[in-house]
Amino acid sequence: MVKKILISQPRPTSEKSPYFEIEKKYGVQLVFHPFIKVECLTAREFRQQKVQILDHTAIVFNSRHAIDHFFTLCKEMRIAIPETMKYFGISEMVSLYIQKYVQFRKRKVFYPTSGKLADLIALMAKHKAETYLVPQSDVHSDELHNMAEAKKLQVRECVMYRTLSNDLPSDTPFDFDMVVLFTPAGVESLLKNVPNFKETQAKLACFGKSTAKAIEDAGLPLELEAPSVKAPSITGSLELYLEEHNKA
């Protein structure tokens, strides 16, 4: 039975988060600690990539980190984003986060309901005339680039933030029944933090194909992978898992 779960993300600021509903409903303890931390590139570092943001007509976001650092750098470099700019998000949750910086309008914000990269690319292909810019971390896979290239889309990737390992506090006992991971870098950081992880009884859950592949490449068994047909979010997948395995 899964009773204590480590979620490798910051603790939600809203008490209405689905994570807290899961805690109450299934009597589990959720501990939040991101295995990675990110920091924004400086404007000088970004300019070295020779990327002209305003040469693009659409921005593609695969995380809320990408949104934060994109608008932070634009502000620092005094780049005024035109109202005609279109935004594409990997999921509804990511896309809704855009309204922290710009007015959310359905006519210029697009996202796949499945939360899957393949469906995002298919959506982008319906807007083939756009020139896409993809802000991302210095640690990323080539999956989006390769899929976009196969569709003959005009896509330019750029690094706007770097990913660093975020160690567990030394006084934190590793007594978790499950660990939920969200990035390949998180997998790497977990193994750095817990070198004997394979000897523990903790199960692994993850969000995203690239994270699942990193777990597989590390020779670790994967208990739960999201998104799925039944649950596009990690919280939905986690709830279905607990419903099945914690019935007793």
N, C-alpha and C positions, 0 to 999 in steps of 0.2 A: 504494500500500500504506500502511496506517495503522500507524505504529510508535510514535508518541508522542501520548498522549491526556491532555488536561486535564479532570479530574473536578471540577466546581465544588461540592464538598462537603468537609467535614473528612476527614482521613485516618482510616480505620477503626482502632479501638483493638485489635480482635481480629485475630490473625494468620490466623484461619480465614475471614476475609472472602472472598467470591467474587471480589472485585477482585484479590486477590493470586493466586488460582488462575488467573485470566485472564492475568495477567502471565507466570506460569510457562508456561502452556500455549501461548500465542501469541507469546511473546517480545517483548511490547510494554512500553513504559515508561509508567506511570501517574503523573501528577503531581496532587496534591490541593491545591486552593485554592478555598475558598468565595468566590463573587463577592458574597455578601451576608453580613451578620452581624445577629444579632437581639439586642435587649435587652428585658427585661421592663418593663412599665409599673409604676409605683409603685402601692401600694394606694390612695393618694389619687387618682391618675389614673383607676384602674379604677372607683372608687366614683362618679366623675362620670357614668358611663354609666347609673347607677341600675339595675344588673342584680343580682337576687337569685339567687345560684347555687343555693341550696337550694329555690327554687321550681320547679326542674327535676328530672326523674326519669331523664334520660339525657344523657350528654355525648358529643359527636361530635368526633373528632380526625382531622384530615387531614394531620398531620405529627407527628414526634417533638418538634419545637419547641413545638407547641401543648400537648403532654402536659407537658413540663418547666415551662412557664410557668403552666399551669393549677394544677398542684400547688404550685408556688412561691408563687403569689398566695394560694391557699387557706391555706397554712401561715402566710404573713405576716399574713393577716387572721383567723387562728385559726378557720377554718371547718372543722368536722369533717364529712367526707363520709360519709354513711350507707352501710352495707354493701349496702343495697338499690339503690344507684345502678347504673345500667347504662351500659356504654361501647360506643360504635360507632367502629370505625377504618376508614380508607380501604383498608387492606391488612393482611395477616397480620403483616408486619414492623412496622408502626406499632402494631398491636394488642398484639403480644407485648411491646412496649416499656412498656406500661402496668404490667406486673408489677414495674417498677422502683419503683413507688409503692404498688401495691395487690396483694393476692393474686389471681392470675389464675384465674378460674373461667369455664368455658365457658357456664354458665348466665347470666352477666351481661356477657360480652364477645363482641361480634359483629363480623364483618367479611366482605366479599365475597371470594371466592377470586380473582376477576379483577383486583382492585385498581382497578376503574373506578368513577367517581363515580355513574354511572347505576345500577350494581348496588348501590352503597351505599344510594342513595335507595330502591331497590326493597326492600332489606332493612329499612330504617327503616319503610317503609310497612306491613310485616307487624306492626309494633309501633306501630300508629297511636295508641294511647292515651297514649303517652309524650309528655312535654313536653321537647323537645330544646334543649340549649344548645351552641353551636358557638364555642369559643375560636379566635381567628385573629389574623393580623397586621393592621397598619394598611393593608397593601397586599394586597388580595385581589379576586377577581372576584365577581360576583353569581350565578355559575352554580349553586352549591349552593342558595342562597336561592331562586332561580327554580324549580329543579327540585323542591324541597321544597314550595314554595307550590302548584305544579301538582298535587301529590299531597295537598294540604290537610293537611299535617303541621304540628304546633305547634312551630315552630322559632324560636329567638331567637339571633342572632349577637352576639358581643361581641369587642372588641379587647383582647387580653391582652399583646401584644408588638409592637414596631415593627421594621421592616426597614430596614437601612442598607446602603449600598454598602461593599464591602470591596475596596480597590484591590490590584492585583498589586504585589509589591515592585518597585521601580524597576530592580533589577538582574536581573530575570527576563526572559530573551529569549522572545519569543513565536514559538516554532518548532514549534508543535503541528500534528499532522495532523488532529486532531479535538478538539472541545470539547463536553462533555456538560453540559447546562443543566437545571435542575429547577424554576425559577420565572420568571414574567414579570419580576420584579425582577432576576433574574440576567441576563436578556437585556439589560436596560437597563444594568446594571453592566458587562457585557462590552463594549458599545459605548462606554461611558465610558472604560474601561481601554484599549481598542484602537480608537481612532477610525477607523483605516484597515482595520478587519477585513475589509471587502468585498474589499480588495485582496490579502488573504492567501489561501493555499491550504487553510486549515483547513475541515474539514467540520463540520456541526453535528448533534448528537444531542440529544434531550430526553426528559424524562419528563412526561407529562400534557398534556391538551388545551389548557389555558390557556397553558402555556409554548409549545406548538406555534403557537398563534394569535399570541402575542407575536412569535415569530420571523417568521411570515408577515407580520404588520403592519409589521415592520422592513424588509421587502423582502429577506429573506435566504433562501437555499435550505436546506431541511431534509433531511438525508441519512438520519436514523434517528429514528423516534418509538416510544416505549414508553408504556404497555404495549401488547402485541399479543396476538392469539389464541395464537400459538406461545410467547410469552414475556411473562408478566405483570410481570416486574421489569426494571429497566434493565440489570442485569448479565447476565440471560438474553438480552436483546435484543442487547446488545453482543457477547456470545459468538457468537450466530448470525451476526451481521454479519461478525465477524472470520473465522469458519469459512468463509464464502462468499468474502470479498474478500482474505484473506491466505493462501489455499491454497498459493500459490507459496512 
